[in-house]
């Protein structure tokens, strides 16, 4: 948190989940209101409400936080080409 850094962006797909766990360990020493945390899920995952909820809860546990400030959905360029606007 030194040097003004207070935003942390991670995802369960980074380093096979270690990124969230290591980030959680590092952030646990700091008051929750002193930083923002973002994580994400991939659109290639099962996007059912049940699976999305399970993935969100797993990220909460790995990050050792009560809430996630930004929960993002990763879309590949290939998937974006299929979306009709």
Secondary structure, DSSP 8 states (H G I E B T S, - for coil): -GGG--EEE--TTGGGGHHHHHHHHHHTTS-GGG-EEEEEEETTS--SHHHHHHHHHHHHHHHT-S--SEEEEE--HHHHHH---
